[in-house]
Amino acid sequence: MDAITIFKRIEKKYLLSEAQYVALFRDIGSHLKPDEYGQSTVVSLYLDTPDHRIIRNSIDAIDYKEKIRLRSYGTATANTTVFLELKKKYKGVVYKRRAAMTLTEAERYLRMGMKPFESQIMSEIDWAMKLYQWPSGAMMIACEREAWFDEEHPDLRLTFDRNIRYRENELRLDRGSAGITLLPEDRVLLEIKTAGAMPLWLADALDAEGILPSSFSKYGTAYSQTLKEKINPVSITEGGNKHVVNL
């Protein structure tokens, strides 16, 4: 288990129609290989204060944004490897600290402050947790993801997210990925992550298909949506199945 990971990179987001996704992949698919997760269900538990100070600061900020989350690939069990992440964005550059641990270790830390191991990364995460007076689970975000990389540009990674959904209850990674649909069914969120400038073939393909950057935030959009839909019926989805509930 790779316990500690540090990222510094530029991340750009694009909201695509299904037709744009098909056209873009036709243009660039020959450059891409699936990464270690390939196709997966990504489940992220975002931590926040009772008054949602972290996400409100992120929505209001211009140059600096910060999030703390716990992530799994698929529904976690007690011994599943999960990732506790501190993600900061300053003037377009993303700095992410990620520590891998079991779900049991992560829940023990979030509940009781017992670090699974000592490291510089855990110290930074611990400092942020204390700064926000120990935030707890506030929003679950899940999606179906395709993840790709380019062998000639190993720092380049593309992810395509579909069926993005959220929920404010059952805030545990071992409770599945069901949630309220956040985007129309034909929308795909593309994230391009690179240490520097993107290769010319990718820039040309985006330009050819008229694909422009978007400032879309999963947690930020879900938080804003909950403010509008507290008493309205909403559609719960998981793996394409839907039913209507009242929150």
N, C-alpha and C positions, 0 to 999 in steps of 0.2 A: 504494500500500500504506500503510495507516494504521499507522505504525510503533509508536506509543506510545498506550496507553489506560490510564486510571485509573478504577476503579470504587469507589464507597462505597455500599453498599446493604444492605438487610435481605433475607435469603434464608430461606425456609421450605420444608421438604420434606414430602411426603405420599406414602404408599404406597397405591395404589389397586388395586382389582380392575378387571378389564376392564369389568364392569357399571357400576362407579362412574365410570369414565372416560367411558363412553357417556352416562350420565345427566348428568354434570357438563358435558360439552361441549354437550349439548342445551340446558342452562341458560345457558351463557356464550358459546357459539360466535359469536353475532351481534356480540359486542363485539371479537372478535379478528381480527387480520390476520397472515398468515405473515411472519416477519422475513426478513432477508437470506439466511439459511441454510435456512429452511423445513424441509424434511425432509432429514436428512443422517445419515451415519455419523460419530459423534464418536469420535476415537481419542486417548487421553491417556496419555502416558508419565510416570509419577510417579517422581521422583528421591528417593533416600534413602541413608542411610549403610549400610555393610555390616551393622550390627546393627539396622537399621530404626528408628533413633532418632527420626526425624521422625514416622512414623506411630504409634509407641508413645507419644510425647509427646502426640500429638493425641488418641489414644484415652483416655489417662489424664487429660487436662486437663479442667477445668471451665469456665473463662472464656476461655481462649486456645488457639487451634488454628492450625497453620501447615502449608502444603503448597507444594511446588515441582513444577511439571509442564511438559511440552512437549505441545502439543495441535495436532492437524490435523483438518480436516473431509474425511473420506475418506482413502484410502491416499495418503501423500505420495510425491512424487518429489523429485529433487535441488533443483529450482527452485520447488517448491510453497511458498506462504506458510504458515508455522506460527507458533504463538504460545507464547512462553516466559512462564510466569506464576508470580508469587509471590502466594499467596492466604493471607490472615490473617483469622481470625474472632475478634473480641473482644466478649464480652457480647452476642452475637446480631447484631452488625454486621460485615459482610464488607468487607474492604479488599483490592482486587485490583490488582496492577500487571501489565500485559501488554505485551510487546514483540513486534512482528511482524518476521519475518525469513525467509529461505529455509531449507529443511531443511539444506542444505549449511552455511550460516552457523551455524545452531543447533548442529549436530553438531561443527563446528570449535570453537565456544565451549565446549561441554560437555567436549570431549576435551582441548583445549589452553588454554582460558581466553582465547581471542582474541575480544574483544567486536566484534560487527558494526558498532556505532556507539557513540558516547558520548552519554549522556543521564542525567538524574536517575533514571529508571526502571531503566536498565541498571545504574547504580551501586547501587541498592537490591537488585536481584537478585544482583549480584556480591557484595555484602556478605553476603547470606544464604548463597550458595554457599560462601564462605570460612568463615563461621561453622560450617557443618556439614562443613568440610574436604573440600569438593568432592564432593557426593553424585552418584551415577550412577543409571542406570535400574534400578528395582527392581520395578515392576509396570506392566503395560499394562492399561488399562481401555477398553472400547469399548461403544457402545450405538447403537441407532437412535433418533434424536431428532426430535421435532416442536417447532419453536420459534415462538412467537406473541407479539405485542404488541398493545397497545390504543392506537389513534390519539388518543383523548381523554386518555389517561394514558401519555405516551411513556416514562416511567420504569418502567412496569410490563411485565414479561416473564414468560411462562410457558413452561416446557419440559416435555415428556412423553417419558420415556426408557423404551424397551423392550429386551428381549434384552440386558440388561447382562451383560457377560462380561469375563473377566480371564485373563491368562497371566503367567508368570514367565520365559518364555524368548522368544527372538526379539524382544528389547526395542528395536525400531526402528520408527519410524513408516512406513517403506517396506516393511514385511513383512506388511501386511494387518491385519485386525481379528479374526481367529479367537481364540477363548478359551473358557474354562470358564464355563458358565452360572451366574450368581450368584443369580438369583431365579426362582421358578416362572414358567412361560410366560404366565400370566394376570395377572401383576403389572405395574403401570405406576408409575414414579417421577415424581411431579409436583414441580417446583421453581418457586416463585413468588418473583420477584425485584423489589424495588421500593425506591425511595428513601425512602419513608415508609409510612404506613398504606395497606393495600390498599383499593380502592373497595368501597362497600357492596354492589354487585351481586355481587361475587366472594365476599365474606365470607358473604353470605346463601346463595349457591349451595353453598359448602362445608358450611355448617351444615345445609342442607336435605338433602344427600346423606350426612350423617354422616361427613364426611371430616375426620380429625384429624391434627395435625402428627406427624411422625416424625423421629427423630434419625439416620436411615439415612445412612451414609457409604459410597460405593462402594469407595474404597481401603481404608478401615478394615475393612469387611466382607470384602473379598477377602483382606486380610492375615490376618484371623482364620481365614478358611476354609482358607488354605494350611497353617496350623498343625495343622489337623485331618485334612487329606487328602494329606499328603506321599506316602503309599504306596498310596492307594486309587485305583481306576479312576475317571476323571472324564469328563464329556461335553463335547466341544469343539464349538462352534457358530460358524457364520458365515453370515449370510443365511438362517437357518432350517435348514441342513444340519448333521447331527450325526454324530460318530463317537466311539468310546471309546478312550482312550489311558491309559497309566500314566505319571505324571510321576516 
